[in-house]
Amino acid sequence: MIRARRPLFRIGASMQEILERLERIESALKSLVQRQTVKDFYSTDEFAKVVGRAEFTCREWCRRGRIKAQKRRSGRGKFQSWVISHDELQRFQREGLLPEHGQDRLPLGRGE
């Protein structure tokens, strides 16, 4: 049995409802594009979102040398922020954290 397609919008939907739906679609698309954008450098917040960890954890990894990161001016006066290169992000996704002094390379584990 062939079923009729449901209309995208119910008949008689107000223009306001249509505009609200379009706005939600645009917002979702914008979010998807931002996630897929390749950047030269990522802030610790951006890096954390990509790898699914807390920003504090990623800052600590930078500070302890567990990932290769650089300090850059952040526009917040004399304070600098950690930035992580795209190459390092890819290396991290393939290999995990760099070893601490005297340890072998550790895969990304949930206990860190």
Buried (B, 14 or more C-beta within 10 A) or exposed (E): EEEEEEEEEEEEEEEEEEEEEEEEEEEEEEEEEEEEEEEEBBBBEBBBBBBEBEBEBBBBBBEEEBBBBEEEEEEEEEEEBBBBBEEBBEBBEEEBBBEEEEEEEBEBEEEE
